[in-house]
Amino acid sequence: MQMKTVILVLALSTAAFALDNGVMRTPPMGWLAWERFRCDIDCQNDPKNCISEALFMDMADRLSEDGWRDLGYEYINIDDCWSSMQRDAQGRLQADPKRFPGGIAKLARYIHDRGLKLGIYGDMGTHTCGGYPGTTLDKIETDAQTFADWGVDMLKLDGCYSNATYQEQGYPMMSKALNATGRPIGYSCSWPAYQGGLPPKVNYTQLGEICNLWRNYGDIQDSWDSVLSIVDWFFDNQDALQPVAGPGRWNDPDMLIIGDFGLSMDQSRSQMALWGILAAPLFMSNDLRMISSGARTILQNKVAIGINQDPLGIQGKRLLKEKSGIEVFWRPLSKGASALVFFSRRSDMPYRYMTSLKTLNYSAGAYDVFDVFLERPMSTLKDSTEFVVSINPSGVVMWYIYPAAEWQKEAESVQFREKLGRKFHRYANEVDAPLVL
Protein backbone atom coordinates (compact mmCIF):
# COMPACT_ATOMS: atom_id res chain seq x y z
CA MET A 1 0.00 0.00 0.00
CA GLN A 2 1.38 3.43 -0.96
CA MET A 3 2.32 5.74 1.92
CA LYS A 4 -0.20 8.46 0.95
CA THR A 5 -2.96 5.86 0.81
CA VAL A 6 -2.02 4.61 4.26
CA ILE A 7 -2.16 8.14 5.66
CA LEU A 8 -5.56 8.79 4.04
CA VAL A 9 -6.98 5.58 5.49
CA LEU A 10 -5.66 6.44 8.95
CA ALA A 11 -7.02 9.99 8.72
CA LEU A 12 -10.48 8.73 7.80
CA SER A 13 -10.34 6.26 10.70
CA THR A 14 -9.98 9.16 13.16
CA ALA A 15 -12.76 11.25 11.67
CA ALA A 16 -15.41 10.31 14.25
CA PHE A 17 -16.92 13.18 16.20
CA ALA A 18 -14.96 14.51 19.14
CA LEU A 19 -16.19 16.30 22.23
CA ASP A 20 -17.42 19.68 21.04
CA ASN A 21 -15.68 21.96 23.54
CA GLY A 22 -12.97 23.30 21.25
CA VAL A 23 -9.99 22.32 23.41
CA MET A 24 -7.10 19.88 23.15
CA ARG A 25 -7.02 19.65 19.38
CA THR A 26 -3.44 18.49 19.88
CA PRO A 27 -2.40 16.33 22.85
CA PRO A 28 -2.36 18.46 26.02
CA MET A 29 0.99 19.19 27.64
CA GLY A 30 1.92 20.20 31.14
CA TRP A 31 2.89 19.03 34.58
CA LEU A 32 0.98 16.66 36.88
CA ALA A 33 1.69 16.02 40.56
CA TRP A 34 0.81 12.39 41.10
CA GLU A 35 3.70 10.11 40.16
CA ARG A 36 6.37 12.27 41.78
CA PHE A 37 4.52 13.65 44.83
CA ARG A 38 1.67 11.15 45.33
CA CYS A 39 -0.46 11.88 48.41
CA ASP A 40 2.17 13.58 50.57
CA ILE A 41 0.09 15.78 52.89
CA ASP A 42 2.69 16.17 55.66
CA CYS A 43 3.31 19.88 55.21
CA GLN A 44 4.67 20.22 58.73
CA ASN A 45 7.62 17.91 58.15
CA ASP A 46 7.90 18.06 54.34
CA PRO A 47 6.72 21.56 53.36
CA LYS A 48 8.51 21.67 49.98
CA ASN A 49 7.00 18.42 48.70
CA CYS A 50 3.53 18.15 50.21
CA ILE A 51 0.35 18.59 48.17
CA SER A 52 -0.25 22.29 48.77
CA GLU A 53 -0.77 25.55 46.97
CA ALA A 54 2.94 26.30 47.49
CA LEU A 55 3.95 23.24 45.46
CA PHE A 56 1.72 24.17 42.52
CA MET A 57 2.83 27.79 42.64
CA ASP A 58 6.45 26.61 42.55
CA MET A 59 5.76 24.48 39.49
CA ALA A 60 3.83 27.29 37.80
CA ASP A 61 6.86 29.53 38.29
CA ARG A 62 9.12 26.92 36.78
CA LEU A 63 6.88 26.35 33.75
CA SER A 64 6.63 30.07 33.08
CA GLU A 65 10.25 31.04 33.79
CA ASP A 66 12.28 28.06 32.54
CA GLY A 67 11.04 27.82 28.96
CA TRP A 68 8.46 25.06 29.41
CA ARG A 69 5.36 27.15 28.72
CA ASP A 70 6.79 28.50 25.47
CA LEU A 71 7.25 24.91 24.26
CA GLY A 72 3.61 24.01 24.96
CA TYR A 73 3.71 22.74 28.54
CA GLU A 74 0.78 24.83 29.74
CA TYR A 75 -1.18 22.83 32.31
CA ILE A 76 -0.45 22.64 36.04
CA ASN A 77 -2.51 19.67 37.21
CA ILE A 78 -3.50 18.86 40.78
CA ASP A 79 -4.19 15.18 41.40
CA ASP A 80 -5.71 13.42 44.44
CA CYS A 81 -5.54 14.56 48.09
CA TRP A 82 -6.13 18.28 47.52
CA SER A 83 -9.54 18.56 49.14
CA SER A 84 -10.95 18.74 52.61
CA MET A 85 -12.44 15.53 53.96
CA GLN A 86 -15.85 17.23 54.05
CA ARG A 87 -17.86 19.31 51.62
CA ASP A 88 -18.85 22.81 52.70
CA ALA A 89 -22.24 23.84 54.13
CA GLN A 90 -23.65 24.22 50.59
CA GLY A 91 -22.51 20.72 49.60
CA ARG A 92 -19.60 21.91 47.46
CA LEU A 93 -16.10 20.48 47.33
CA GLN A 94 -13.53 22.59 49.12
CA ALA A 95 -9.76 22.61 49.30
CA ASP A 96 -7.98 21.61 52.48
CA PRO A 97 -7.83 24.95 54.35
CA LYS A 98 -4.35 24.41 55.82
CA ARG A 99 -2.62 23.27 52.66
CA PHE A 100 -4.56 25.58 50.31
CA PRO A 101 -5.32 28.62 52.50
CA GLY A 102 -6.20 30.77 49.49
CA GLY A 103 -8.50 28.17 47.96
CA ILE A 104 -8.43 26.84 44.41
CA ALA A 105 -9.76 30.07 42.88
CA LYS A 106 -6.74 32.00 44.15
CA LEU A 107 -4.39 29.31 42.87
CA ALA A 108 -6.10 29.42 39.47
CA ARG A 109 -5.55 33.18 39.26
CA TYR A 110 -1.88 32.73 40.14
CA ILE A 111 -1.51 30.12 37.40
CA HIS A 112 -3.49 32.10 34.82
CA ASP A 113 -1.39 35.22 35.53
CA ARG A 114 1.61 33.23 34.30
CA GLY A 115 -0.07 32.26 31.04
CA LEU A 116 -0.82 28.73 32.25
CA LYS A 117 -3.90 26.59 32.85
CA LEU A 118 -5.08 24.71 35.93
CA GLY A 119 -6.17 21.09 36.01
CA ILE A 120 -7.88 19.41 38.94
CA TYR A 121 -8.75 15.88 40.03
CA GLY A 122 -12.09 14.31 40.92
CA ASP A 123 -13.60 10.84 41.13
CA MET A 124 -16.81 9.39 39.75
CA GLY A 125 -17.68 7.53 42.93
CA THR A 126 -18.33 7.95 46.61
CA HIS A 127 -14.66 8.65 47.36
CA THR A 128 -11.46 9.42 45.49
CA CYS A 129 -8.80 6.73 45.39
CA GLY A 130 -7.14 8.48 48.33
CA GLY A 131 -10.34 8.49 50.39
CA TYR A 132 -11.45 12.08 49.84
CA PRO A 133 -15.01 13.09 48.82
CA GLY A 134 -15.97 11.80 45.39
CA THR A 135 -18.58 13.00 42.93
CA THR A 136 -21.79 11.06 43.32
CA LEU A 137 -24.47 11.32 40.66
CA ASP A 138 -26.42 13.92 42.61
CA LYS A 139 -23.31 16.14 42.90
CA ILE A 140 -22.22 16.18 39.26
CA GLU A 141 -23.76 19.52 38.32
CA THR A 142 -22.66 21.10 41.60
CA ASP A 143 -19.07 19.97 41.15
CA ALA A 144 -18.91 20.97 37.48
CA GLN A 145 -20.13 24.47 38.32
CA THR A 146 -17.74 24.70 41.28
CA PHE A 147 -14.78 23.86 39.04
CA ALA A 148 -15.94 26.45 36.49
CA ASP A 149 -16.41 29.11 39.18
CA TRP A 150 -12.88 28.47 40.41
CA GLY A 151 -11.43 28.95 36.92
CA VAL A 152 -10.39 25.33 36.37
CA ASP A 153 -9.32 24.47 32.81
CA MET A 154 -9.18 20.66 32.97
CA LEU A 155 -10.77 17.89 35.00
CA LYS A 156 -9.37 14.40 35.42
CA LEU A 157 -12.20 12.18 36.67
CA ASP A 158 -11.07 8.91 38.24
CA GLY A 159 -13.26 5.88 38.96
CA CYS A 160 -12.50 4.50 42.42
CA TYR A 161 -15.36 3.48 44.73
CA SER A 162 -17.87 3.02 41.93
CA ASN A 163 -18.99 0.31 39.54
CA ALA A 164 -19.59 -0.15 35.82
CA THR A 165 -23.25 0.89 36.00
CA TYR A 166 -22.43 4.00 38.01
CA GLN A 167 -19.65 4.97 35.61
CA GLU A 168 -21.88 4.41 32.59
CA GLN A 169 -24.25 7.03 33.95
CA GLY A 170 -21.77 9.40 35.55
CA TYR A 171 -19.07 10.00 32.95
CA PRO A 172 -21.49 11.22 30.23
CA MET A 173 -23.40 13.28 32.81
CA MET A 174 -20.22 15.09 33.84
CA SER A 175 -19.37 15.86 30.22
CA LYS A 176 -22.77 17.47 29.74
CA ALA A 177 -22.47 19.36 33.04
CA LEU A 178 -19.02 20.73 32.20
CA ASN A 179 -20.22 21.99 28.83
CA ALA A 180 -23.28 23.55 30.47
CA THR A 181 -21.08 25.79 32.62
CA GLY A 182 -20.00 27.71 29.52
CA ARG A 183 -16.33 27.44 30.47
CA PRO A 184 -14.09 25.36 28.16
CA ILE A 185 -12.84 22.61 30.47
CA GLY A 186 -10.77 19.75 29.08
CA TYR A 187 -12.17 16.44 30.27
CA SER A 188 -9.99 13.42 31.07
CA CYS A 189 -11.93 10.22 31.75
CA SER A 190 -10.47 7.22 33.56
CA TRP A 191 -13.50 5.15 32.57
CA PRO A 192 -11.74 2.77 30.09
CA ALA A 193 -9.04 1.82 32.62
CA TYR A 194 -11.74 0.47 34.94
CA GLN A 195 -13.33 -1.58 32.13
CA GLY A 196 -10.26 -3.34 30.77
CA GLY A 197 -9.42 -0.69 28.19
CA LEU A 198 -10.62 -2.54 25.10
CA PRO A 199 -13.76 -3.01 23.00
CA PRO A 200 -16.41 -4.31 23.25
CA LYS A 201 -16.52 -3.44 26.96
CA VAL A 202 -15.21 0.04 26.16
CA ASN A 203 -17.24 2.08 23.65
CA TYR A 204 -14.62 4.38 22.17
CA THR A 205 -17.09 6.00 19.80
CA GLN A 206 -19.03 7.23 22.81
CA LEU A 207 -15.86 8.21 24.66
CA GLY A 208 -14.73 10.38 21.77
CA GLU A 209 -18.00 12.26 21.96
CA ILE A 210 -17.83 12.98 25.70
CA CYS A 211 -14.12 13.10 26.66
CA ASN A 212 -10.99 14.84 25.36
CA LEU A 213 -8.65 12.11 26.61
CA TRP A 214 -8.91 8.93 28.60
CA ARG A 215 -6.76 6.63 30.65
CA ASN A 216 -6.87 3.20 29.03
CA TYR A 217 -4.54 1.29 31.32
CA GLY A 218 -3.03 1.22 34.82
CA ASP A 219 -0.94 3.89 36.50
CA ILE A 220 2.66 4.37 35.46
CA GLN A 221 5.33 3.78 38.13
CA ASP A 222 8.85 5.18 38.27
CA SER A 223 10.54 2.22 36.57
CA TRP A 224 11.57 1.00 33.14
CA ASP A 225 9.52 -2.17 33.64
CA SER A 226 6.43 -0.02 34.09
CA VAL A 227 7.13 1.94 30.91
CA LEU A 228 7.63 -1.30 28.98
CA SER A 229 4.39 -2.79 30.28
CA ILE A 230 2.49 0.26 29.05
CA VAL A 231 4.27 0.27 25.69
CA ASP A 232 3.51 -3.43 25.23
CA TRP A 233 -0.16 -3.03 26.08
CA PHE A 234 -0.74 -0.08 23.77
CA PHE A 235 1.10 -1.49 20.77
CA ASP A 236 -0.09 -5.08 21.24
CA ASN A 237 -3.62 -3.62 21.06
CA GLN A 238 -2.90 -0.97 18.45
CA ASP A 239 -5.46 -2.24 15.96
CA ALA A 240 -8.22 -1.47 18.46
CA LEU A 241 -6.72 1.70 19.95
CA GLN A 242 -5.05 3.52 17.07
CA PRO A 243 -8.22 4.35 15.09
CA VAL A 244 -10.03 5.94 18.04
CA ALA A 245 -7.51 8.75 18.64
CA GLY A 246 -7.53 12.09 16.87
CA PRO A 247 -7.80 15.85 17.42
CA GLY A 248 -9.71 16.47 20.64
CA ARG A 249 -9.78 12.77 21.62
CA TRP A 250 -6.59 11.06 22.80
CA ASN A 251 -5.48 7.77 24.25
CA ASP A 252 -3.50 8.48 27.42
CA PRO A 253 -0.68 6.08 28.41
CA ASP A 254 -0.08 8.21 31.54
CA MET A 255 2.66 10.55 32.74
CA LEU A 256 6.20 11.17 31.58
CA ILE A 257 8.55 10.06 34.36
CA ILE A 258 11.62 11.57 32.71
CA GLY A 259 13.61 13.43 35.35
CA ASP A 260 12.64 11.17 38.24
CA PHE A 261 14.68 8.23 39.56
CA GLY A 262 13.78 5.14 37.53
CA LEU A 263 14.99 5.78 33.96
CA SER A 264 18.41 6.12 32.38
CA MET A 265 18.94 8.82 29.75
CA ASP A 266 18.47 6.27 26.95
CA GLN A 267 15.27 5.01 28.54
CA SER A 268 14.11 8.59 28.97
CA ARG A 269 14.62 9.27 25.27
CA SER A 270 12.71 6.07 24.56
CA GLN A 271 9.70 7.19 26.59
CA MET A 272 9.69 10.60 24.92
CA ALA A 273 9.92 9.05 21.46
CA LEU A 274 7.25 6.40 21.99
CA TRP A 275 4.84 8.86 23.60
CA GLY A 276 5.36 10.94 20.46
CA ILE A 277 4.46 8.02 18.23
CA LEU A 278 1.36 7.41 20.38
CA ALA A 279 0.24 11.05 20.03
CA ALA A 280 0.03 10.88 23.82
CA PRO A 281 -0.65 13.72 26.24
CA LEU A 282 2.68 14.96 27.61
CA PHE A 283 2.22 15.48 31.33
CA MET A 284 5.53 15.49 33.18
CA SER A 285 5.50 14.27 36.76
CA ASN A 286 8.85 15.29 38.19
CA ASP A 287 10.39 18.03 40.32
CA LEU A 288 11.07 20.92 37.96
CA ARG A 289 12.95 22.72 40.71
CA MET A 290 15.82 20.23 40.52
CA ILE A 291 15.53 18.49 37.16
CA SER A 292 18.82 17.42 35.56
CA SER A 293 20.12 19.09 32.42
CA GLY A 294 19.91 15.77 30.56
CA ALA A 295 16.24 15.24 31.40
CA ARG A 296 15.46 18.87 30.58
CA THR A 297 17.12 18.52 27.17
CA ILE A 298 14.95 15.49 26.33
CA LEU A 299 11.71 17.04 27.54
CA GLN A 300 12.43 20.34 25.80
CA ASN A 301 13.45 18.80 22.45
CA LYS A 302 11.58 20.94 19.93
CA VAL A 303 11.35 18.34 17.19
CA ALA A 304 10.15 15.58 19.52
CA ILE A 305 7.48 17.97 20.82
CA GLY A 306 6.60 19.00 17.26
CA ILE A 307 6.08 15.36 16.29
CA ASN A 308 3.87 14.77 19.32
CA GLN A 309 1.87 17.93 18.58
CA ASP A 310 1.43 17.34 14.86
CA PRO A 311 -1.96 18.82 13.87
CA LEU A 312 -2.91 15.85 11.70
CA GLY A 313 -3.44 14.02 14.99
CA ILE A 314 -2.99 10.46 13.74
CA GLN A 315 -1.65 8.01 16.31
CA GLY A 316 1.27 5.93 15.10
CA LYS A 317 1.80 2.18 15.01
CA ARG A 318 4.45 -0.48 15.48
CA LEU A 319 5.58 -1.71 12.08
CA LEU A 320 7.99 -4.49 13.03
CA LYS A 321 8.93 -6.57 16.03
CA GLU A 322 12.19 -8.35 15.23
CA LYS A 323 13.57 -11.47 16.90
CA SER A 324 16.75 -9.48 17.54
CA GLY A 325 14.87 -7.34 20.06
CA ILE A 326 14.57 -4.35 17.71
CA GLU A 327 11.17 -2.79 17.09
CA VAL A 328 10.25 -0.16 14.50
CA PHE A 329 7.47 2.38 14.98
CA TRP A 330 5.99 4.86 12.50
CA ARG A 331 3.67 7.82 12.65
CA PRO A 332 2.33 9.84 9.70
CA LEU A 333 2.59 13.60 10.09
CA SER A 334 1.20 16.61 8.29
CA LYS A 335 2.63 17.92 4.99
CA GLY A 336 3.78 14.46 3.93
CA ALA A 337 6.27 14.05 6.76
CA SER A 338 6.52 11.13 9.15
CA ALA A 339 8.30 9.98 12.29
CA LEU A 340 10.23 6.74 12.48
CA VAL A 341 11.53 5.20 15.71
CA PHE A 342 14.00 2.31 16.02
CA PHE A 343 13.78 0.91 19.55
CA SER A 344 15.99 -1.69 21.23
CA ARG A 345 14.76 -4.04 23.94
CA ARG A 346 18.23 -5.47 24.29
CA SER A 347 20.28 -5.08 27.45
CA ASP A 348 23.73 -6.12 26.25
CA MET A 349 25.31 -3.58 23.89
CA PRO A 350 24.44 -1.21 21.01
CA TYR A 351 22.86 -3.15 18.16
CA ARG A 352 23.51 -2.41 14.49
CA TYR A 353 20.21 -2.79 12.69
CA MET A 354 20.12 -2.91 8.89
CA THR A 355 17.04 -2.03 6.85
CA SER A 356 15.85 0.35 4.13
CA LEU A 357 13.03 2.86 3.90
CA LYS A 358 11.46 0.78 1.15
CA THR A 359 11.26 -2.15 3.56
CA LEU A 360 9.35 0.18 5.88
CA ASN A 361 6.78 1.10 3.17
CA TYR A 362 8.36 4.35 1.99
CA SER A 363 8.11 4.81 -1.78
CA ALA A 364 8.63 8.48 -2.73
CA GLY A 365 12.15 7.89 -4.03
CA ALA A 366 14.34 10.03 -1.79
CA TYR A 367 13.92 11.44 1.70
CA ASP A 368 15.65 13.90 3.94
CA VAL A 369 16.12 12.77 7.52
CA PHE A 370 16.49 14.78 10.71
CA ASP A 371 17.80 12.89 13.75
CA VAL A 372 15.63 14.09 16.62
CA PHE A 373 17.91 13.44 19.57
CA LEU A 374 21.21 14.14 17.81
CA GLU A 375 19.47 17.35 16.68
CA ARG A 376 20.93 17.41 13.19
CA PRO A 377 19.96 16.63 9.60
CA MET A 378 21.32 13.51 7.96
CA SER A 379 22.07 13.03 4.27
CA THR A 380 19.35 12.48 1.70
CA LEU A 381 18.38 8.82 1.73
CA LYS A 382 16.95 6.91 -1.22
CA ASP A 383 14.14 4.54 -0.33
CA SER A 384 16.02 1.60 -1.83
CA THR A 385 19.31 2.32 -0.03
CA GLU A 386 20.13 -0.01 2.82
CA PHE A 387 21.40 1.70 5.96
CA VAL A 388 22.47 0.72 9.45
CA VAL A 389 21.35 2.40 12.67
CA SER A 390 23.14 1.76 15.94
CA ILE A 391 20.65 1.61 18.80
CA ASN A 392 21.70 1.63 22.44
CA PRO A 393 20.26 -0.93 24.89
CA SER A 394 16.73 0.21 25.92
CA GLY A 395 17.30 3.22 23.68
CA VAL A 396 15.95 4.68 20.48
CA VAL A 397 16.93 6.35 17.26
CA MET A 398 14.15 8.75 16.26
CA TRP A 399 13.90 10.34 12.81
CA TYR A 400 11.78 13.09 11.36
CA ILE A 401 11.46 12.16 7.67
CA TYR A 402 10.42 14.35 4.76
CA PRO A 403 10.25 13.71 0.98
CA ALA A 404 13.42 15.25 -0.45
CA ALA A 405 11.57 17.18 -3.14
CA GLU A 406 9.62 19.06 -0.49
CA TRP A 407 12.39 19.50 2.10
CA GLN A 408 13.98 22.62 0.65
CA LYS A 409 10.67 24.45 0.28
CA GLU A 410 9.75 23.62 3.86
CA ALA A 411 13.23 24.34 5.20
CA GLU A 412 13.00 27.88 3.88
CA SER A 413 9.97 28.63 6.03
CA VAL A 414 10.45 30.46 9.31
CA GLN A 415 7.98 28.16 11.03
CA PHE A 416 9.99 25.05 10.14
CA ARG A 417 13.28 26.58 11.26
CA GLU A 418 11.66 27.44 14.56
CA LYS A 419 10.37 23.87 14.92
CA LEU A 420 13.81 22.38 14.45
CA GLY A 421 15.42 24.99 16.65
CA ARG A 422 18.70 26.83 16.40
CA LYS A 423 20.75 23.78 15.49
CA PHE A 424 18.88 23.55 12.20
CA HIS A 425 20.60 26.69 10.94
CA ARG A 426 24.02 25.13 11.43
CA TYR A 427 23.26 22.22 9.12
CA ALA A 428 20.53 23.50 6.79
CA ASN A 429 22.88 24.43 3.98
CA GLU A 430 25.24 21.45 4.17
CA VAL A 431 25.37 19.40 0.99
CA ASP A 432 26.75 15.95 0.32
CA ALA A 433 27.37 15.32 4.00
CA PRO A 434 28.31 11.71 4.82
CA LEU A 435 25.49 9.42 5.86
CA VAL A 436 26.16 9.05 9.59
CA LEU A 437 23.37 7.11 11.25
N, C-alpha and C positions, 0 to 999 in steps of 0.2 A: 504494500500500500504506500503511495506517495506521501511524503511528509505533509504537504499542504492538505491532502485529504484527511490524514489523521487528525490534524489540528481542527479542521472543520467539524469532523465527527465529534471530537471532544468538546468543542464549543457548543454544539447543539445539545450535547448531553447535559450541559450545565444551564440550559436556558429556562428551567422551571422558575416559577415565580418565587421571589425572595420577600422577606419581611419588608413591608412598605413603610420604613421609617427614615430612609435616606442616609443611613450611617453605615460605616464599615464596608464600603464598596471594595476596599482592599483589606487584607487581614490586619486587625488592630495590633498596635504595638505599644509597649509601655513596660511598667514595672508592677509586680504583684508580690505581696508580702509572704505568702504561705510557705513555700518550700524552705526559704531561708530562716524565717522568724516564727513560723508555726503559731502556737497559742501561748506565747510567752507573755504573761500578764503581770509579772513580778517587777513592777516599776520601782519599787523601793530598793531592791538589790541589783537590778539590771536595767537602769533607766535608759540607756542608749539603745537597747534592743527589744524592749517590751512593746506590745501592740498599743500605741498611743498616738495622739496627734503629733507629738514631737518627732516620732519616727517618720511619719508620712510627710511632715514638713521638711525634714532633712532630705528625704528622697526627692521631693519636688524641687528643692534647691539644686540638687545634683543633676536632675534631668534638665533643668533650665540653664544651668551655668556651665555644665561640662560637655556640651555639644550633643547630648542625647535627643533633646526635643527637636532640634533642627534636622535630625536624621529620621524623624518620624515616631520616636518613642514618646508618646503624648499622654498616656494614661498612667495615673497613680492609683492602684487598686488595693483597697482594703479587703482582707479575707475574713475568716471567722474570728470570733472572740472580741469584736469591737463593741458590742452592745451591753447595756445593763441586763441583769437577769430578769427584770420586770419591765413591762410596758408602762407608759405614763398613765395619768388619770383619764386621758381621752382614748386609751387603748392603742396608742401609737408606739412604735419602736423608738428607743432612745439610746444614745451613746452612753457608755460608762462615764459617769460624771467626774471621776478622779483621773482617768486616763485620757479623756477627751473633754476637758473643762469648758472649751468653747463650743462644743457640739459639732455635728457634722457640717452644718451650714457654714460655720466660720472656717472650717478646714477647706470646704469647697471653694470659698472665696479666695483663700490663700493660694490654692492650686490654680484656680482660674486666673488670678493676677499674674501668674508666671506662664501663661499661655498653654496650660495643661488641662487635662480632664480628670475627673474623679470617678473611680469605680467603687462599688460597694458589694457586699456579700449578703445573701439571704438564703433561706432554705424552704422548699415546698414541703413542709411537714410540721409536726408539733414543736420540734426543736431543731436547731442547727446541729451539725455533726459534733460540735464542741459543747453542746448542751444549753445553748442560749435560745431565746424565744424564736420559734420559726414562724412561717407565714401559713396559717391555716386558711381554708377556703373563704371563711367569713372575713378575713383580714386582708385579702388580696388588694382590693381597691384602696383601702386605707394605707397600706404599705407603699403601693405604687405612687399615690399622691404625696406621701411623706417624702419619698426619695426625690420626687420632682420638686417639691417645695425646698428641699435642702440644696438643690442644684446638682444632683448626681447625674453623671453622664453615661454610666454603664451599670448594669446589674448582673451579677453572677448568681444564679439560683440553683442551689444544691438540692439533694433529694433524700437526706437522712430522715429517719423517723416518719416515713410515709410508706405507701405501697403503690403498686402499679395502677390501681383504679384511681387513687387519690391524685397521682401524678398526671394521669390522662385527663383529668378535669382541670387541675391546677395550672399546669404550664401554659396551655392556651389561654386560660383566664387572665393570667398575669400579662401575657403579651397584649391582650386587648386593653387591660387596665393601664399599662404603661403608655400605649398609644393615645389613650383617652386623656392623659394628663396634658397633652400638647407639647411636652418637652421631648426632644429626640433623645432617647435613652437606649444605648446598645444593650442587647439582651442575650446573655450567655446561659444556655440551658444544660444542666447536667443530666437530663432525662435519659438520653441513650445509654450512658454509663451504668445506669441502674437496671437496664433492660437487656444487657448483653451486647449492646452496640451494633447489632446487625439486623437486617431484615430477615424474616417478616415481622419479628417482634418490634422492631423500630421502624416507624413510618417516616422516612426521610423527606418525602414529599411534603408531608404536614409540617415537619420541623423547619424546612426551608421557608415556609409561609409564616411561621410564628417566632423564629429565633434567628439571630445574626450569626451565632456560633454555638457549638455544643461540644461538650466533653463526651467522647465515645468510649473511653477506656479508663483504667484506674489511674490513681495519682502517680506522678513521677516522684522518684526518690533521688537523693544525691549520690548516684552511682552509675557506672557505665552499664552494669547489668540491667538496671532499670531503663536506661535509654534504649538498649538493644531490645528489650521486651516490647517496648512501645513501637519501635521501628518494625519489628517482626509482625506485630499484630496489624499495623496499618497497611503494610505492603503485602502481607499474606492475604489480606481481605480487600485489596485495592479494587477489584472488579466491582465490589458492592459499594465501596466508599468514594472512589474517585469521581463518579458521575454526579454525586449529590452536592459537591462543593462548587462555589462560584461567587461572584460579587455579591456581598451582603449576606452570605451563608457559607460558613467555613467549618470544616472538621478541625477539632482542637486536640492535638496530642499532648497538651499541657505545657508547663513552663520551660523556659531555657534555664538550665542550671550552670551555665558557663559563668565562671568567676566564683564558684563555691569551692567545695573541697574534694569532690568525687571524680572529676574528669581531668585528664592530661590535656595539654594544648592540642594534640592531634585529635583526641576525642571531642574536644570542644569545637574544633573546626568541623568535625563530622556532624555534631548535632546542629550547628548553624546551617550547614549545607543541606542536610536531609529535611530540616524544618522548612527550608526554602523550596525544596522540591515538593513538599506537601502543601504548599501555600498556607502554612500554619500561622495562627496568631503568634506574635513574638512578644511574649511577656517574660521579661527577665525576673528571676527571683534570686537576688544576690544582695550584697551590701555595697552599694555604689560609693560609699564613703571610703572604702579601702580596697577597691577592685584592682587587680594587677594590670599592668600595662599590656600584657599578652592577651588577657581576657577582653580588655577594652578594645584592643585592635580588632579582634574577631567580631565582637558585637557591633562595632562601628564601621565595619567593612561596607563601603557604599555600594559596591556591585552586588554583594550577597543580599543586602537589604533591597536593592532594586529588583533583583530576581524574585524575592519573596513578595514584593509589592506590585508586581507586574499587573497592569490594569486588565489584561485579558482574563485573569482570574481562574485559569485552568489548573487544577491540581495535577502534579506529575505522577509518574509510575515507575516501577522497577522494570527494566527491560530484560536483564539477565542476572542469573544467580549461578555462578560458576563453581565447579567442584574445587577449584583452587582457593576458594574463600573470597573471591572478588565478586562484587555486585555492581551493576551499572544501572543508574537511574537517569530519567529524562523528564524534562518539563518543557512544553511549548510556551513561548512568550510572544508578546505583541511584536508587530513589524517584522515577522518572519524569523525572529531570533529564537534561541532555545538555551536551556541549561542542561549540562551533562555532568553527572557526578560518578566518579570511580571510587568505590568504597572497599576497604579491606577489612575482613573479619579476622585476619591472621594475627598472631601474637608473637611471631618469631623474628622477622626482619622485613625490610622493605621488599615489596614484590614487584617485579617487572611484568607488566601486563601488556600483551600485544593484541591489537585489534585495528579496525579501520572504521571511519565514519559510515562507509557503505554498509558494513556489517551491522551497524546500529541504526539503519533505515534512513540515513541521509543520502540525498540524491540530486542536490543542486549543482554538483560539479566541484566547486571550491568554496572553502569557508575560512573566515578569519576567526581566530580563537583568542579569547582573553582569559588568562589564568586568574581566578578570583582571589585566591589567597596569596599567590606570589605577586599579585597586583601589577601584572604587565601583559601586554599583548604577545602572542606567539606568532610564528610565521603562518602564512596562508597554507591551508591544508586541503589537498584534493580528497574527495570522498573515497577514492580507490586506494589512496596511499596508506600503507600499514605504518603504524607508529607504536611506540612503547611509552607507557606511563609508569613511573615508579611511585608506588603508594605505600606510605608508612603503615605499620601495624595499627589497627583501629583508626586509621586516618582516611583522608579523602584527597582526591584531586578534583577540583570543581572548575568547570569551564563555562564561560558565556560564549555562545557560538552564533555567528552571523554570516549569511551568504556573502561571499567576497564581493560580488557585484554591487551590493548595497552598502557595504561597510564604509567606503569613503564618503558617500553622501551623508550617512548618519554621523560619522566621525566629525564632520564639519559643523554639526549643530552644537550650539552652546549647551543645550539640555543634555546631550549625550556626554560631552566632556565633563559636565558637572556630575553625572551619574558615575562615571569611572573615577572621578577624583583627580587630584593634582598629578598623580603618577602617570596618568594617560598622556599628558603633554610631553613627557620625557620620551615616550616611545612612539607617539602617533605617527611621526614622519619617518621612522626607520623602515628601510626597504631591504629585502633579501637577508633578513636576519636568520641565523641558524635556527633550526627547529629544535628547541630545547624543551623537553616535556618532563 
